[in-house]
Amino acid sequence: MRKNFGAKAMLYPMPVLIIGTYDSEGRANAMNAAWGGISEADEISICVDDGHKTAENVIERKAFSVSVADCENVVSCDYVGIVSGNNEPDKIKKAGWSVIKSEFVDAPLFDKLPMALECELKSYDKETCRLVGRIVNVCADESILGEDGQIDLSKFKPITYDSVHHNYIALGEVVGKAFNDGKKLK
């Protein structure tokens, strides 16, 4: 038996994305957004209401970064989601982060967030709040790389958002091998 919930924004896992932008005066801003994901091989789509400082900054600067929140930074990542850049211009400092200028786009990276996508604005639709960025570069701090030089999720420990209970959940253990385990049924 299944229970029906109706049309709701429920999907698991839901990434916790921190969007980094610069404003017209060059001040860095960060926003927590959970409604987003990869939409093409070199493209990310995120729902960002046009009332947010982030939307204004992206439209003006034509660039943004997308960092993935992790276990170590839950408090600061939640903080940048509950405090508006329209009201708190110093929220990056209060989050305890330092800004690193991206080498690839006109957007900030944040020292404590170890993985980020650096993006150019592809499109923004105010009606649907859909922000689309072309991924120019993906960068990761060496502290989260494995012996193979790739991102190691056991070192990174990204989190997901539970939209029903309003919790952040750590992503867990490896349970299978993609493009391999299904071969058992061939």
N, CA, C and O of each residue as an XYZ file, in Angstrom:
744
protein
N       0.852     -1.182      0.000
C       0.000      0.000      0.000
C       0.895      1.242      0.000
O       1.880      1.306      0.735
N       0.549      2.205     -0.815
C       1.273      3.477     -0.879
C       0.421      4.595     -0.300
O      -0.808      4.525     -0.333
N       1.060      5.612      0.224
C       0.379      6.805      0.711
C       0.621      7.920     -0.287
O       1.760      8.123     -0.710
N      -0.407      8.643     -0.673
C      -0.288      9.771     -1.600
C      -0.130     11.068     -0.811
O      -0.844     11.313      0.162
N       0.824     11.895     -1.252
C       1.099     13.171     -0.594
C       0.654     14.362     -1.429
O       0.704     15.494     -0.947
N       0.224     14.141     -2.660
C      -0.123     15.235     -3.537
C       1.124     15.861     -4.145
O       2.235     15.359     -3.972
N       0.926     16.949     -4.850
C       2.042     17.624     -5.520
C       2.837     18.424     -4.488
O       2.359     19.432     -3.968
N       4.042     17.968     -4.203
C       4.907     18.628     -3.218
C       6.344     18.610     -3.725
O       6.704     17.800     -4.579
N       7.149     19.505     -3.191
C       8.572     19.559     -3.541
C       9.323     18.541     -2.683
O      10.055     18.907     -1.764
N       9.132     17.270     -2.996
C       9.783     16.189     -2.251
C      10.600     15.358     -3.223
O      10.062     14.750     -4.149
N      11.917     15.339     -2.999
C      12.815     14.522     -3.803
C      14.031     14.227     -2.946
O      14.559     15.106     -2.264
N      14.462     12.986     -2.991
C      15.621     12.608     -2.171
C      16.689     11.990     -3.050
O      16.340     11.226     -3.950
N      17.955     12.264     -2.851
C      18.451     13.344     -1.993
C      18.305     14.699     -2.681
O      18.288     14.786     -3.909
N      18.201     15.733     -1.891
C      18.113     17.103     -2.391
C      19.400     17.815     -1.961
O      19.622     18.009     -0.766
N      20.246     18.204     -2.912
C      21.523     18.807     -2.520
C      21.340     20.141     -1.802
O      20.365     20.858     -2.026
N      22.279     20.451     -0.953
C      22.305     21.748     -0.288
C      23.381     22.555     -1.011
O      24.576     22.294     -0.868
N      22.932     23.535     -1.786
C      23.816     24.315     -2.652
C      24.009     25.714     -2.083
O      23.045     26.360     -1.671
N      25.240     26.174     -2.060
C      25.534     27.526     -1.596
C      25.967     28.326     -2.820
O      27.023     28.075     -3.401
N      25.138     29.290     -3.201
C      25.396     30.097     -4.390
C      26.207     31.327     -3.975
O      25.799     32.082     -3.093
N      27.346     31.514     -4.614
C      28.209     32.650     -4.324
C      28.163     33.669     -5.451
O      28.258     33.319     -6.628
N      28.016     34.931     -5.077
C      27.976     36.024     -6.062
C      28.690     37.248     -5.503
O      28.943     37.350     -4.302
N      29.008     38.170     -6.404
C      29.481     39.497     -6.020
C      28.373     40.489     -6.345
O      27.668     40.341     -7.343
N      28.224     41.509     -5.488
C      27.261     42.569     -5.790
C      27.922     43.653     -6.627
O      29.078     43.509     -7.025
N      27.208     44.728     -6.898
C      27.718     45.802     -7.760
C      28.946     46.490     -7.174
O      29.725     47.098     -7.908
N      29.123     46.400     -5.864
C      30.282     47.022     -5.208
C      31.407     46.023     -4.965
O      32.413     46.362     -4.342
N      31.245     44.797     -5.452
C      32.285     43.788     -5.297
C      32.252     43.021     -3.993
O      33.182     42.270     -3.700
N      31.190     43.192     -3.190
C      31.049     42.437     -1.943
C      30.509     41.045     -2.241
O      29.583     40.881     -3.034
N      31.097     40.055     -1.599
C      30.647     38.678     -1.786
C      29.350     38.430     -1.015
O      29.127     38.988      0.059
N      28.512     37.587     -1.588
C      27.267     37.175     -0.952
C      27.138     35.666     -1.136
O      27.670     35.106     -2.094
N      26.438     35.019     -0.224
C      26.177     33.585     -0.326
C      24.726     33.320      0.038
O      24.159     33.977      0.911
N      24.137     32.348     -0.644
C      22.748     31.971     -0.400
C      22.637     30.449     -0.413
O      23.244     29.787     -1.255
N      21.876     29.905      0.503
C      21.607     28.476      0.562
C      20.386     28.192     -0.312
O      19.336     28.809     -0.131
N      20.519     27.268     -1.251
C      19.406     26.892     -2.128
C      19.380     25.369     -2.258
O      20.407     24.753     -2.542
N      18.223     24.768     -2.051
C      18.146     23.307     -2.125
C      17.494     22.820     -3.416
O      17.621     21.642     -3.751
N      16.816     23.671     -4.134
C      16.118     23.225     -5.340
C      17.013     23.422     -6.544
O      16.931     24.447     -7.220
N      17.866     22.448     -6.819
C      18.752     22.558     -7.965
C      19.446     21.260     -8.277
O      19.460     20.321     -7.480
N      20.025     21.234     -9.463
C      20.780     20.060     -9.865
C      21.325     20.200    -11.273
O      21.042     21.173    -11.973
N      22.108     19.216    -11.675
C      22.669     19.181    -13.021
C      21.543     18.971    -14.019
O      20.720     18.071    -13.851
N      21.503     19.805    -15.067
C      20.426     19.688    -16.056
C      20.939     19.373    -17.458
O      20.150     19.012    -18.330
N      22.220     19.499    -17.686
C      22.912     19.104    -18.923
C      24.337     18.755    -18.516
O      24.712     18.967    -17.364
N      25.124     18.234    -19.419
C      26.488     17.824    -19.088
C      27.336     18.969    -18.542
O      28.201     18.749    -17.695
N      27.096     20.182    -19.016
C      27.870     21.334    -18.546
C      26.954     22.434    -18.016
O      27.237     23.620    -18.188
N      25.847     22.035    -17.367
C      24.832     23.008    -16.976
C      24.211     22.630    -15.634
O      23.973     21.456    -15.351
N      23.953     23.652    -14.813
C      23.241     23.476    -13.559
C      22.032     24.400    -13.572
O      22.104     25.520    -14.077
N      20.919     23.926    -13.016
C      19.695     24.722    -12.894
C      19.314     24.793    -11.422
O      19.332     23.789    -10.710
N      18.967     26.002    -10.978
C      18.628     26.220     -9.576
C      17.431     27.165     -9.514
O      17.336     28.107    -10.302
N      16.530     26.915     -8.588
C      15.389     27.802     -8.378
C      15.810     28.919     -7.426
O      16.117     28.667     -6.261
N      15.823     30.160     -7.932
C      16.200     31.327     -7.132
C      15.179     32.429     -7.391
O      15.107     32.964     -8.498
N      14.401     32.764     -6.385
C      13.395     33.816     -6.508
C      14.074     35.153     -6.788
O      15.142     35.439     -6.247
N      13.451     35.970     -7.634
C      14.069     37.243     -8.021
C      14.127     38.273     -6.893
O      14.747     39.324     -7.055
N      13.496     37.992     -5.761
C      13.586     38.884     -4.609
C      14.880     38.728     -3.832
O      15.184     39.541     -2.959
N      15.639     37.695     -4.142
C      16.902     37.459     -3.443
C      18.023     38.326     -4.016
O      18.076     38.585     -5.218
N      18.897     38.757     -3.147
C      20.095     39.514     -3.544
C      20.902     38.710     -4.567
O      21.496     39.278     -5.484
N      20.917     37.398     -4.403
C      21.651     36.510     -5.308
C      21.179     36.668     -6.748
O      22.005     36.775     -7.655
N      19.877     36.685     -6.974
C      19.343     36.829     -8.337
C      19.801     38.160     -8.939
O      20.244     38.208    -10.087
N      19.695     39.219     -8.171
C      20.133     40.551     -8.629
C      21.620     40.519     -8.994
O      22.020     41.038    -10.036
N      22.431     39.908     -8.130
C      23.876     39.852     -8.372
C      24.216     39.033     -9.616
O      25.054     39.443    -10.420
N      23.576     37.890     -9.776
C      23.853     37.029    -10.932
C      23.496     37.748    -12.227
O      24.255     37.696    -13.195
N      22.369     38.404    -12.250
C      21.942     39.125    -13.453
C      22.946     40.232    -13.779
O      23.285     40.438    -14.945
N      23.418     40.938    -12.764
C      24.368     42.028    -12.984
C      25.756     41.534    -13.389
O      26.356     42.074    -14.318
N      26.271     40.514    -12.702
C      27.658     40.071    -12.916
C      27.796     38.931    -13.929
O      28.897     38.635    -14.393
N      26.670     38.293    -14.268
C      26.651     37.210    -15.279
C      27.477     35.983    -14.863
O      27.945     35.225    -15.712
N      27.651     35.800    -13.549
C      28.437     34.664    -13.069
C      28.056     34.345    -11.630
O      27.512     35.186    -10.914
N      28.353     33.101    -11.216
C      28.111     32.668     -9.842
C      28.879     31.378     -9.592
O      29.288     30.689    -10.526
N      29.066     31.067     -8.326
C      29.654     29.784     -7.946
C      28.587     28.984     -7.214
O      27.648     29.546     -6.650
N      28.744     27.674     -7.232
C      27.833     26.786     -6.512
C      28.696     25.825     -5.701
O      29.319     24.916     -6.250
N      28.721     26.037     -4.402
C      29.447     25.137     -3.508
C      28.448     24.136     -2.937
O      27.260     24.430     -2.806
N      28.943     22.962     -2.605
C      28.101     21.930     -2.013
C      28.353     21.940     -0.512
O      29.496     21.822     -0.070
N      27.287     22.081      0.274
C      27.417     22.112      1.732
C      27.858     20.743      2.245
O      27.525     19.704      1.675
N      28.612     20.778      3.332
C      29.114     19.532      3.915
C      28.856     19.506      5.421
O      28.453     20.504      6.018
N      29.099     18.334      6.019
C      28.844     18.139      7.455
C      29.560     19.164      8.320
O      28.993     19.670      9.288
N      30.783     19.465      7.978
C      31.608     20.358      8.785
C      31.060     21.788      8.839
O      31.345     22.523      9.783
N      30.276     22.183      7.830
C      29.828     23.577      7.715
C      28.317     23.750      7.795
O      27.782     24.711      7.242
N      27.621     22.842      8.469
C      26.159     22.890      8.544
C      25.669     24.221      9.103
O      24.773     24.836      8.526
N      26.237     24.673     10.208
C      25.749     25.894     10.869
C      25.905     27.105      9.953
O      24.957     27.870      9.777
N      27.083     27.289      9.370
C      27.303     28.458      8.516
C      26.496     28.358      7.221
O      26.021     29.372      6.709
N      26.341     27.153      6.692
C      25.546     26.989      5.467
C      24.073     27.285      5.729
O      23.404     27.877      4.882
N      23.564     26.884      6.882
C      22.181     27.203      7.240
C      22.039     28.713      7.459
O      21.049     29.316      7.043
N      23.026     29.310      8.109
C      23.005     30.753      8.381
C      22.844     31.563      7.095
O      22.024     32.480      7.048
N      23.613     31.238      6.051
C      23.525     32.037      4.824
C      22.203     31.809      4.093
O      21.886     32.523      3.141
N      21.436     30.819      4.535
C      20.108     30.593      3.977
C      19.002     31.301      4.733
O      17.932     31.549      4.178
N      19.246     31.630      5.992
C      18.186     32.271      6.787
C      18.391     33.778      6.960
O      17.520     34.475      7.480
N      19.551     34.272      6.520
C      19.840     35.704      6.606
C      20.002     36.246      5.188
O      20.775     35.706      4.396
N      19.286     37.291      4.877
C      19.316     37.876      3.533
C      20.481     38.829      3.336
O      20.806     39.627      4.216
N      21.102     38.737      2.179
C      22.147     39.679      1.792
C      21.585     41.085      1.605
O      22.339     42.058      1.623
N      20.272     41.202      1.427
C      19.637     42.518      1.332
C      19.686     43.238      2.680
O      19.705     44.468      2.732
N      19.706     42.459      3.778
C      19.684     43.035      5.121
C      21.008     42.935      5.869
O      21.262     43.712      6.789
N      21.843     41.995      5.483
C      23.115     41.763      6.180
C      24.260     41.693      5.180
O      24.579     40.616      4.678
N      24.887     42.840      4.885
C      25.965     42.856      3.892
C      27.229     42.119      4.346
O      28.089     41.814      3.520
N      27.352     41.832      5.631
C      28.554     41.200      6.171
C      28.337     39.724      6.505
O      29.018     39.178      7.374
N      27.398     39.082      5.823
C      27.044     37.721      6.221
C      28.145     36.702      5.955
O      28.188     35.680      6.641
N      29.034     36.927      4.999
C      30.140     36.000      4.741
C      31.077     35.977      5.949
O      31.486     34.908      6.402
N      31.410     37.148      6.464
C      32.280     37.243      7.633
C      31.616     36.585      8.843
O      32.268     35.867      9.600
N      30.314     36.834      9.021
C      29.597     36.237     10.153
C      29.498     34.717     10.022
O      29.410     34.011     11.026
N      29.514     34.219      8.793
C      29.498     32.768      8.573
C      30.860     32.155      8.898
O      30.981     30.938      9.039
N      31.887     33.009      9.017
C      33.232     32.526      9.336
C      34.034     32.118      8.117
O      35.011     31.376      8.223
N      33.615     32.607      6.956
C      34.284     32.235      5.715
C      35.169     33.373      5.210
O      34.923     34.547      5.486
N      36.190     32.998      4.476
C      36.999     33.952      3.717
C      36.701     33.715      2.247
O      36.359     32.607      1.834
N      36.837     34.770      1.473
C      36.526     34.712      0.042
C      37.782     34.468     -0.768
O      38.833     35.059     -0.517
N      37.653     33.590     -1.741
C      38.706     33.340     -2.727
C      38.091     33.705     -4.074
O      37.018     33.203     -4.411
N      38.739     34.558     -4.844
C      38.198     34.928     -6.154
C      38.412     33.781     -7.140
O      39.516     33.250     -7.257
N      37.361     33.412     -7.834
C      37.455     32.375     -8.861
C      38.432     32.808     -9.945
O      38.492     33.984    -10.302
N      39.181     31.872    -10.455
C      40.092     32.138    -11.575
C      39.354     32.112    -12.911
O      39.891     32.555    -13.926
N      38.128     31.596    -12.913
C      37.431     31.332    -14.164
C      36.211     32.214    -14.427
O      35.882     32.474    -15.585
N      35.533     32.680    -13.369
C      34.337     33.509    -13.532
C      34.348     34.625    -12.494
O      35.129     34.584    -11.544
N      33.496     35.609    -12.671
C      33.412     36.753    -11.763
C      32.511     36.402    -10.575
O      31.412     36.935    -10.423
N      33.020     35.480     -9.734
C      32.247     35.016     -8.590
C      33.194     34.566     -7.483
O      34.336     34.189     -7.744
N      32.702     34.611     -6.234
C      33.547     34.186     -5.117
C      33.460     32.681     -4.860
O      32.456     32.033     -5.152
N      34.543     32.157     -4.306
C      34.572     30.818     -3.726
C      34.771     31.042     -2.233
O      35.259     32.095     -1.823
N      34.398     30.065     -1.423
C      34.499     30.220      0.023
C      35.462     29.176      0.583
O      35.317     27.979      0.331
N      36.435     29.643      1.339
C      37.543     28.796      1.791
C      37.111     27.550      2.559
O      37.770     26.516      2.445
N      36.050     27.609      3.322
C      35.634     26.476      4.156
C      34.803     25.447      3.385
O      34.627     24.322      3.852
N      34.297     25.822      2.218
C      33.483     24.897      1.418
C      34.390     24.263      0.371
O      34.834     24.950     -0.549
N      34.676     22.968      0.491
C      35.758     22.359     -0.280
C      35.477     22.005     -1.735
O      36.398     21.602     -2.446
N      34.253     22.139     -2.198
C      33.967     21.819     -3.604
C      33.040     22.867     -4.193
O      32.085     23.294     -3.543
N      33.318     23.284     -5.424
C      32.467     24.298     -6.056
C      32.442     24.144     -7.566
O      33.399     23.678     -8.183
N      31.326     24.547     -8.137
C      31.169     24.689     -9.578
C      31.264     26.186     -9.858
O      30.634     26.989     -9.171
N      32.044     26.558    -10.857
C      32.196     27.957    -11.242
C      31.416     28.139    -12.540
O      31.690     27.467    -13.534
N      30.442     29.049    -12.526
C      29.457     29.102    -13.606
C      29.301     30.492    -14.221
O      29.437     31.517    -13.551
N      29.011     30.483    -15.520
C      28.589     31.691    -16.230
C      27.076     31.626    -16.370
O      26.508     30.551    -16.566
N      26.427     32.778    -16.270
C      24.979     32.841    -16.444
C      24.608     32.445    -17.868
O      25.110     33.019    -18.834
N      23.741     31.478    -17.984
C      23.217     31.069    -19.286
C      21.842     31.705    -19.492
O      21.548     32.246    -20.558
N      21.002     31.629    -18.449
C      19.682     32.263    -18.522
C      19.082     32.386    -17.127
O      19.445     31.662    -16.200
N      18.154     33.325    -17.014
C      17.381     33.469    -15.779
C      15.965     33.878    -16.171
O      15.772     34.846    -16.907
N      14.984     33.141    -15.678
C      13.578     33.409    -15.970
C      12.894     33.843    -14.679
O      12.707     33.032    -13.772
N      12.520     35.119    -14.592
C      11.875     35.642    -13.380
C      10.547     34.951    -13.084
O      10.191     34.770    -11.919
N       9.811     34.563    -14.125
C       8.515     33.901    -13.916
C       8.652     32.551    -13.236
O       7.890     32.233    -12.323
N       9.613     31.763    -13.670
C       9.792     30.423    -13.110
C      10.872     30.385    -12.033
O      11.027     29.372    -11.350
N      11.616     31.470    -11.876
C      12.742     31.564    -10.928
C      13.872     30.607    -11.289
O      14.682     30.264    -10.428
N      13.940     30.170    -12.537
C      14.950     29.191    -12.947
C      16.224     29.903    -13.399
O      16.241     30.636    -14.387
N      17.286     29.658    -12.638
C      18.622     30.157    -12.935
C      19.396     29.010    -13.578
O      19.492     27.920    -13.013
N      19.943     29.264    -14.752
C      20.724     28.241    -15.456
C      22.130     28.777    -15.665
O      22.328     29.884    -16.165
N      23.091     27.970    -15.273
C      24.486     28.353    -15.443
C      25.252     27.326    -16.246
O      25.004     26.125    -16.145
N      26.191     27.814    -17.048
C      27.104     26.922    -17.765
C      28.296     26.694    -16.861
O      28.951     27.643    -16.432
N      28.576     25.436    -16.573
C      29.690     25.088    -15.696
C      30.991     25.284    -16.471
O      31.238     24.610    -17.471
N      31.814     26.210    -16.000
C      33.089     26.530    -16.630
C      34.211     25.708    -15.999
O      35.154     25.299    -16.675
N      34.090     25.473    -14.684
C      35.117     24.721    -13.965
C      34.512     24.123    -12.704
O      33.573     24.672    -12.127
N      35.061     22.993    -12.288
C      34.763     22.398    -10.990
C      36.081     22.360    -10.232
O      37.091     21.884    -10.751
N      36.067     22.862     -9.000
C      37.290     22.842     -8.203
C      37.019     22.166     -6.867
O      35.903     22.197     -6.349
N      38.068     21.554     -6.319
C      37.949     20.886     -5.028
C      39.244     21.042     -4.249
O      40.336     20.976     -4.812
N      39.107     21.247     -2.967
C      40.263     21.316     -2.092
C      40.907     19.934     -2.027
O      40.219     18.914     -2.016
N      42.227     19.920     -1.984
C      42.957     18.647     -1.956
C      42.600     17.788     -0.750
O      42.793     16.572     -0.778
N      42.078     18.409      0.317
C      41.733     17.664      1.526
C      40.606     16.656      1.309
O      40.439     15.741      2.116
N      39.829     16.807      0.234
C      38.727     15.869     -0.018
C      39.004     14.935     -1.199
O      38.104     14.242     -1.674
N      40.247     14.922     -1.665
C      40.607     14.045     -2.773
C      41.119     12.708     -2.254
O      41.789     12.637     -1.224
N      40.791     11.658     -2.986
C      41.280     10.329     -2.651
C      42.620     10.067     -3.297
O      43.204     10.946     -3.930
N      43.099      8.851     -3.130
C      44.403      8.463     -3.693
C      44.408      8.536     -5.217
O      45.466      8.690     -5.827
N      43.224      8.426     -5.837
C      43.131      8.488     -7.295
C      43.061      9.921     -7.822
O      42.965     10.133     -9.031
N      43.108     10.908     -6.915
C      43.064     12.310     -7.324
C      41.660     12.839     -7.579
O      41.500     13.988     -7.992
N      40.644     12.023     -7.341
C      39.248     12.420     -7.545
C      38.598     12.716     -6.187
O      39.140     12.361     -5.140
N      37.438     13.368     -6.220
C      36.721     13.680     -4.980
C      36.306     12.374     -4.306
O      35.738     11.485     -4.941
N      36.598     12.277     -3.019
C      36.281     11.111     -2.198
C      35.148     11.525     -1.251
O      35.365     12.315     -0.333
N      33.950     10.996     -1.473
C      32.797     11.406     -0.672
C      32.952     11.094      0.809
O      32.341     11.762      1.643
N      33.758     10.091      1.153
C      33.964      9.791      2.570
C      34.806     10.876      3.243
O      34.716     11.061      4.457
N      35.614     11.585      2.478
C      36.381     12.713      3.013
C      35.577     14.011      2.925
O      35.670     14.869      3.803
N      34.801     14.142      1.875
C      34.024     15.354      1.615
C      32.821     15.452      2.547
O      32.624     16.498      3.166
N      32.031     14.430      2.667
C      30.836     14.350      3.505
C      29.787     15.420      3.186
O      29.431     16.212      4.058
N      29.284     15.452      1.929
C      28.231     16.413      1.583
C      26.933     16.067      2.309
O      26.728     14.938      2.755
N      26.074     17.059      2.413
C      24.784     16.859      3.080
C      23.640     17.017      2.086
O      23.798     17.598      1.012
N      22.500     16.491      2.470
C      21.279     16.619      1.696
C      20.211     17.240      2.591
O      20.299     17.165      3.817
N      19.202     17.855      1.971
C      18.131     18.520      2.711
C      16.885     17.650      2.697
O      16.442     17.207      1.637
N      16.328     17.410      3.857
C      15.058     16.689      4.004
C      13.961     17.745      4.113
O      13.762     18.336      5.175
N      13.251     17.978      3.008
C      12.260     19.058      2.950
C      11.006     18.770      3.773
O      10.238     19.690      4.055
N      10.784     17.541      4.158
C       9.607     17.198      4.967
C       9.850     17.526      6.436
O       9.015     18.161      7.081
N      10.991     17.093      6.963
C      11.290     17.282      8.382
C      12.228     18.460      8.644
O      12.540     18.766      9.795
N      12.673     19.111      7.581
C      13.586     20.260      7.668
C      14.881     19.916      8.402
O      15.319     20.631      9.303
N      15.475     18.803      7.988
C      16.754     18.359      8.539
C      17.807     18.335      7.447
O      17.494     18.246      6.260
N      19.059     18.417      7.869
C      20.186     18.169      6.980
C      20.681     16.759      7.316
O      20.850     16.415      8.485
N      20.908     15.966      6.298
C      21.306     14.574      6.474
C      22.640     14.354      5.755
O      22.827     14.796      4.621
N      23.562     13.664      6.430
C      24.842     13.323      5.807
C      24.619     12.189      4.813
O      23.885     11.240      5.091
N      25.260     12.298      3.652
C      25.203     11.193      2.704
C      26.062     10.069      3.253
O      27.080     10.313      3.901
N      25.647      8.830      2.989
C      26.269      7.707      3.673
C      27.156      6.807      2.859
O      27.914      7.245      1.994
N      27.041      5.560      3.157
C      27.949      4.530      2.671
C      27.716      4.139      1.217
O      26.651      4.391      0.653
N      28.723      3.523      0.627
C      28.617      2.961     -0.716
C      27.791      1.673     -0.604
O      28.082      0.815      0.230
N      26.760      1.545     -1.449
C      25.901      0.358     -1.402
C      25.906     -0.441     -2.705
O      25.285     -1.501     -2.785
N      26.597      0.058     -3.715
C      26.650     -0.649     -4.986
C      27.585      0.024     -5.954
O      28.133      1.088     -5.666
N      27.771     -0.602     -7.118
C      28.647     -0.079     -8.160
C      27.801      0.235     -9.381
O      27.192     -0.662     -9.964
N      27.758      1.518     -9.776
C      26.968      1.960    -10.920
C      27.485      1.356    -12.216
O      28.689      1.150    -12.369
N      26.601      1.078    -13.131
C      26.897      0.511    -14.454
C      27.550     -0.868    -14.332
O      28.212     -1.331    -15.260
N      27.360     -1.510    -13.196
C      27.947     -2.819    -12.988
C      26.963     -3.783    -12.301
O      26.724     -4.881    -12.804
N      26.406     -3.386    -11.184
C      25.565     -4.287    -10.401
C      24.366     -4.795    -11.169
O      23.949     -5.936    -10.968
N      23.809     -3.996    -12.028
C      22.649     -4.400    -12.832
C      22.955     -5.502    -13.821
O      22.039     -6.163    -14.310
N      24.221     -5.715    -14.125
C      24.609     -6.768    -15.073
C      24.204     -8.140    -14.560
O      24.073     -9.079    -15.346
N      24.005     -8.269    -13.270
C      23.585     -9.543    -12.691
C      22.225     -9.995    -13.239
O      21.915    -11.186    -13.248
N      21.427     -9.035    -13.691
C      20.092     -9.352    -14.178
C      20.042     -9.534    -15.687
O      18.985     -9.850    -16.232
N      21.150     -9.345    -16.363
C      21.186     -9.490    -17.842
C      21.061    -10.947    -18.222
O      21.070    -11.278    -19.408
